[in-house]
């Protein structure tokens, strides 16, 4: 379910209990729309995440680490100036909606106490995070909204904060039976959960469906006694703060599909996993999802560039093949020239063509040779020899250029495939650095976008026999993984196609099942992922070396054997992924 008003209420209560009275010790801004505040509360440091992204806006305590830009953005610098050392007074939800207020008592430059407020609005693509002064004026925000962007409400430093326009819905905190009954009657023949969602502020369709399950009789689609049903809804809304047991529901593929503040009867109880706190549940649900969304956004321009360059190579390759096809007549030009040379004494100037015996043809016969009547027979022969020399030179150049184009295409396709394997920003930055080195991208000089990222790490799997299998995520990582491996480690790679280097960390005999799983991974993380019978070469690492000056990921090897694998997603998921 999304971060709706019902979820926001639970989050606000949890944060208020955990952070009230806490001192703000550190503030960072890893993304333009995300702020991390480290609060010292209850004799421990708690990291509060406030995110105003379009797809994954949320707030919760977090245990994750984030890479920060080399220079903090304007919002971060102002928050540090205004809030560091201050105390959190309380955290509260506003009107049952998706708006969170964090009120703080801060110390000004003159040593006096100054109130400050952080406002987080979780409103889809209109989500925002704002810092207000004591008079309710906006000091800074994650997103600025001017009059051209919205005629309804502007969000700019210096303007007075105005809450989002109120929806014509009932406040869940002051909900009454009579008011709810009136709204539901106005909804007419709408499904009950939809009518409920439209009547109560901040209630998503998923939460309304859960409430419907809890207040309606089994099998009942709409309440027979509306008055009694509205009474049960009001009673349930009042009991909500007492309900506990946050859950995350997981899909068949192991990915988090839903998050609930308490066990949802409308979900699948067998797929729901309980978490000790709502913050832990929200992090489990949003963490990977948010990271993947941001990676897609940050890699979008890189993917477009690589696809454009691949298309350019394909067009260039077509032209080079056309040149080679044209150069295929060079032997014909040489034969014509030699036959003319051998028969000069029989020819006279002015003929447009001549038919002469072709001793080069196995079946014999005559060859008709077009002539330029303005040239002598000798000049016509020399003309054909020049065409032959030109075609031979063109073929050699086109052949060399074609080979370079094929190598460039393979390199670009490998880079594109590596982008798809990225699970963290470190891997993406390694690919970006490589594309900058080779001149496909320009170096980024904006320090507010640059990050001091940790070195990327390969996929780490455990085989059925408990052996460690490492899989490179990009060409740069492939080099590092292979060159740092022990000499007797087993090395695998899909044959004659872009793909990951795979290392089995062992110096002894390798069980058949482990070797099979490693070969499956090598086939899966290659260009042949969707193919059958992908050839995978394997040899000991000591037989693998990198030629001087070779591109990242390029190696040569000997003493290899070849296995033919048909990668299957179910088999890949069955291999234990320890670190991804």
N, C-alpha and C positions, 0 to 999 in steps of 0.2 A: 504494500500500500504506500502511497506517497506521504510526504511530510505534511499532513493536513492539520486542521485545528485540534482534533482529538489527540494526535500524536504530539503536537507542540505543547499541549497542556501537561502531558506526562513528562516531556523533556524539561519544561520550565520548572516543574516541581523537583525533579531530580537535581538539576543544576543549582537551584536555590538552596537545597539542603546541603549540597557539596561545597558551594562556593561562598555563601553568605559570610561576611566578615573576613574573607581572604584578601591577602595583599597581592597586588599585581606586580610581579617581579620581572617579567620578560614579555616582549611582544615581537612577533615576526610575521611576515607576509609572504609565504611561499608562492602564492599565485595572486593575480590581480584581484580576484574576487574572494580570496580566502585569507583569514587572519587567525593566528594561533596566539592565545594569551596564556602564559604560565602564571598560575595563581597559587600562592602559598596558603593553604587552608587545611585545618585539622592536622597540623604537623607533617604535611606532605605536599609535594608539588603536584598540581593537577593542570593538565594542558587542555584548554578549552578551544575547540575548533568552531569558527563561525564562517560559514560558506554561503556566498550569494551567487553561485553559478546558476545558469539557466536550467540545467538538467538535474543537478544534484544538490540544490540548496538545502542546508541543514545546519544543525548545531548539536554538539555533544562533546563529552570528554573524550580525549584520544590518547592512545599510547604509541601512535605511529611517529616516525621521524620524517621530516620534510626537508628537502634541499631548498635553500633560500637564494635569491638573487645576490650578486656581489654588492649591489647598492640597493638599499630598501626603497620601495615606492613611497610616494608622497603621503598616502594614508597611514602607512606604517610609521614614518618619521613623526607625523603629527600625533599619532596615538602614543608613541613613546614619550613625546614631550608633555602631553596632557595627562596621561594616565599612570605612568610608571610610579610605583610607590603608593598609589591610591588603594582604597578599600572598596570591595564590592558590597553594596548595601543589600540589594535583593535582585532576584531574577524573576520576572513574571511574564505571563502571557497576557495579551491585550484582547479583551472582548471575545474570548473563545476562538479567535482567528489565528492565522499563521504569522503573527507578529510577536516578536520577543523584545522586551525591554530589559536592559541590564543597567541599573542605576548604581553610580559610584560616587564616593566621596574622595576628592583628590586634593592635593596640596599645590596651590599656585606659586608663582615666582616670588611673591611677597610673603609666603608662608601661611597664607590664609586658606581656609577650606573652600573648595569650589565644587559644586555638583556637576557631574557629567553623565551623559546617557548614551549607551550604544543601542541602536535600533536595528534589528535584523528582520527584514520582510521576506518571507518565503512565498514568492508569487510567480513561480515559473520563470519565464524569460524577463519578467519585471522584478525579479528578486534584487535586493540591495542591502548594503550594510552602511549605516550612517553613524557618525559621531556628532552629538549635539552638546551645546553648552547649557548653562543653567537657565537661559532664557528660551531654550527650545530652538535656537538657530543652528543650522547645519555648519559644522566646522569643516568636514570632509566626508566623502562617501566613496564606496567602491566603484559605483557607476554614476556619472553625471548625466542628468536628463534636462535638456534645454527645451525652449518653447517649440522649436521645430520638431523635436522628437515627440513631445506630448503637450497638447493644449490643456489637458486636465490637471496635471501636476508636474511641477518642475523640481528637480533635486540638484541644487547647486550650492557651493559654499557661500554663506552669507544670507541665504534665504531661510525663512522660518519653516520648520518642519511641519508638513501637513500630512496626516495619515491618509492611506488610500481611501477612495470613496467607499462609503459604507454600502454593503449589499443589503438588499431588502430581505434579510433573514433574521431569525430570532437568535438572541444571545444565549448560548447554552448555560451560562452561569445564572441567568435570571429566567430560565424557561418555566412556563406554566402550562398546565393541562389545557386550559381554555384557549390560550394563544396557539398552541400546537395543533389542537383539534381544528381550529378555524383555518389554519394554513393547509392542513392535510385535506380538508373538505374542498378548499379552493383548487387543489391539485387535480381533482376530478378522477379520471380513470388511469392516471399514471401508475406504474408499478410502485409498490409501497416504499422500497428502498430509494427509488429516485425521488419520490415526493418528500421523503424524510431528508434526503441530502439537500433538496431545494428549500426546505423549511428552516433548517438549523445552520447557523453560520459556522464555517470552517469544517463541515462534515463532508468528507469525500464519499463517493459512491461505495468504496470498499468498506469504510467504517459504518455507513448507513446499512449496508447489507448485513454486517455483523450484529448491529443493534436489532435489525428485523428478525434475525435468527433467534435472538435471545428473548424477544418480547412476543413473537407470534407463536401460536400453537403448532406442533409438528404437522407439516403438510399444508398449513394455512398460507395463502399467498397475500391476502389482504385481511385486515382485522375485521371480524364480525361485529365486535363491540369497540368502536373507535375511541369512545371515552375511556374505557378501561385500558385500552392499548396505550393511549397517550399518558395515562397515569404511570404505566409500567416504564415507558420511555423516560419520563421525568425522574422516576425513582432510580433507574439505571444510570442516568447522567449524573445524579448526585453521588452514586456509589463508585463512579469511575476512579477517583483518586485512591480508593482503597484496593483496587485491583492490581495484582502484581504478576510477575512471571513473564518478562519480555521474551519473545520468540523470533526466530528467523526460520522461514520456510525455504527448503532447498528443492530444486528441480532434479529431474533424473540425471542430468549431466553434472550434478554437484555444485551448480552455481546458485547463489542466493536469489530467490525469486520474490520473496515478500518479507516484510518485517512488521512485527506486531508489538504493541506495548503490553499485551497480556495474551493468553492463549485464545486464538480466534476459532470459534466453532465453525465458522463459514469457510475456513481454510482446510488443509489436510493435516490433521493432528499427527499422523504418522511421520510426516515430513518436516515437522516443526522441531527445532532444537532450542532448548532454553538457555538463556544467558544470565549471568549474575546481575547485570545492570542493563538499563536501556541503552546507555552510551556504548557498551560493548556490542550489543545487538546492532545498533545503527552503524557502527564502524565495520562490522562484519558484512552488513548489507551494502553500504555505500562505498567502502574502501576500494575494492577492486573495480567496481562499476565506474567510480569517479576517475580512477587512474586510467582506465581504458578509454573513457571519453576524452580525457585531456591528451592522451597519447595520439588518439585519432585526430584531434584538432591540431596538435603540434606537428604531426607528420603529414597532414593533408597537402601542404604546399610541396613537401619533399616528394610525395607520391605523384603529384601532378607533374613536377619537374622530371622525374624519372620516366614516367609514361610518355611525356613529350619527347624526351631524348631517345627513347626506344623507337617511337614512331619515326623520328628523324633518321635513325640508323636503318630502319626497314626500308624507307624511301631511297636512301643512299645505296643500300644493298641492291635494290631493284635496278637502279641506274647502272651500277657496276656490272651486274649480270647481263644487262642489255649490251654494255660495251664489250663484254667477253663474247657474247653471241655474235656481235658484229665482227670481232677480230677472228672468228672461226674461219673466215674466208681467206685468211692470209696465205694458206697453202695453195689455194686456187690462184691467187695473184702471182705467186712464185712460179707455178707451173706455166701459166700463160706467158710470163716474161721469158722463161727458158725456151719454150716452144717457139716464140717469136724470134728470139736470139738465134736459135738454130736454123731458122728458115728465112733470114734476112735477104738472102740472095734471090729468093723467089717472090719477094713482096715489092710492091710499088706504093708510093705515096698517093693518098686520096681515097683509099678504100675505107668503107665504114665498118666492115667486119671481114674476117677471113676464117676459113675452115681448114685446119691442119691436122695431120696425124697426131694422136695423143698416145705417146708410148708409155705414159704413166698409168694409163687405165689398164687393168688386167684383161679386160675384154677387148682392148684395142679400139678401133674406130677413130673418128675425127672429133676435134674440139672446136666449137665456134667461138672465136675471140672477137669481142667488140673493139673497134679501133677509132681513134680520133683522126679524121681525114686531113686535118691541118698539120699533123705531125708526120715525120718520116717513120718508117718501120722501126728503126733503131730507137727513136724517141718514144714510140709507143711501148717498146719493150722496157725501156728505162722507167716509164711511167708506172708500169705494173710492178717493177722491182721496188720503186719508192712506196707504192701502196702496201707491198708486202712488209717493208721495213717499218712503216708507220703502224700497221696492224700488229706486228710483232711487239713493238714498243708499247702500244696501247694495251695489249694483252698482259704484258708483264706488269705494267703500272696498275691496271685494273685488278689483276690477281693479288698484288700486294695490298692494294686498298681494300679489296674484299676481305682479305684475311684480317686486316686491322679493324674493319667494320664488324666482322663476326666476333672478334675479341671484345670490342667495345660493347656490343649488344649483350654478350654473355656477362660482362662486368656489370652493366646496368640492370639486367634482369636479376643478377645475384643480389645487388643492392636493394632492389624493390622487394625481393623475397625476404631479405634481412629486416626491412622495415616492418613487414608483417609479423615477424617473430619477436619484435620488441615487447617486453613486459614492463619496462621501466625507462625513465628518462635518460639514464646513463647510457643504455644501448643506443638510444636514438641519437644522442649527442656524439657518440663514437662514429656513427654512420655519417652524421652531418660533417664532422671533422674530416672524414675521408673524402667526402664530396667537395669540401672546400679545398683540400690538398690537390685533388685532381682537376680543379677549376670549374666544376659544374655548379657550385654555389659560392656566394660571397661570404666573407667572414663577417660575423655579427659583432659590432663594436659597442652595442648598447649594454652597458654594465647592469642595467636594471632587468635585462632579459637573460644575461649570462648567469650561470650557476656553477658553484664549486661542487661538482657531483662526485660521489664515490665511484671507484672502478666497478664496471659492470661485472656481473657474475653469470656463468653459464647455467643452463638447466641442470639440475642434479636429480638423478633417478636412482632408485634401488631396485635391482633385478629380483626375480623370484628366489634367487640363491643368496640374496643379501649383498651382492656386489655393487659398488658405486659406478654409475654410468654418467658421464658428463657430456653435454651437448652444447656446442657453440651456437650463439644467437646471431652473430654477424661475422663478416670476414676478419675484422680486427680481432675479435674475440677468438675466432678459429685459430689464428696465428698464435695467440698467447696460450691457448689451451693446449695446442699440439706441441709447441716448442718447450713448454714447461713440464710436459708429461715425462714420466720415467721411460727409459729405453725399452723395457720389456712390457710396457703397457700396450694393450691392443688398440689399434687405430682403425676407424671405419669411415667410409665416405661413399656416397652414391657415385657410381662411375660415370664420367664424362658429362656431368651436369652440375649446375650450381647447387650447393647444399651445405649442411652443417658438418663440421668435423666432430666425430664421436670418439670418446676415449673410455675404455673399460679400465678402471684403476686396479690392476692386479699384475703380479709378476710371475704367477704360476699358471697352472692349467685353468682354462675357462670352461665352466659347464656349458653344455650345449644350449640350455634354455636361456642363459645369460647372453650368449653370443647371438642367439636368435632375436632376443628383445633389443639388443644394441643395434642389430642390423635393421630391425623394424623402425627404430628411432631414426637411423640414418636415412632410410627411405622416406619416412614421414616428413622429416625436416629437410626436404630437397625439392627440386622442381618436379620430381616424379611422384609427389604426394598423392595425386589422384589417379595414378597409373597402376598397372599390374605388372608383376614380374620385373621390378626395378632392380637392376644390377647394383650390388653393393660390394665394393672391394674392402678387404680387411687384411691387415698386416701388423707386425710389431712396430711400435713407434720408432725404434732405432733404424728402420728402413725408410723412414720418411724424412725428407729434407726440403728446405726452401731455397730455390735458386736465388742468386744475388740479383737484386733489383726487381724481383717478381712482385706482382700486385698482392695486396693483402688476401690471405686465404689460399693462395696458389702454392702448391707443393708438388713434388715428384716423389714416387715411391716404387719399391721393388718387393719381390718375394710375396706378392699379394695372392690371395685366393678370392673367388667371387661367389657371393650368395645372391639368389634371386628372390626378392621379397615383394609381397603385395600388401602395402600398408592398409590397415583398417583402424578407424578411429576408436572402436570399442577395445581393440587390443592395446592401442596406445594408452587409453585411459586406464586400462587394467594395470599398467606398469606404475609403480608407486613414485609419484613426483614429490621429492623432498623439498626442493627449492626451485621456484620458477621465476 
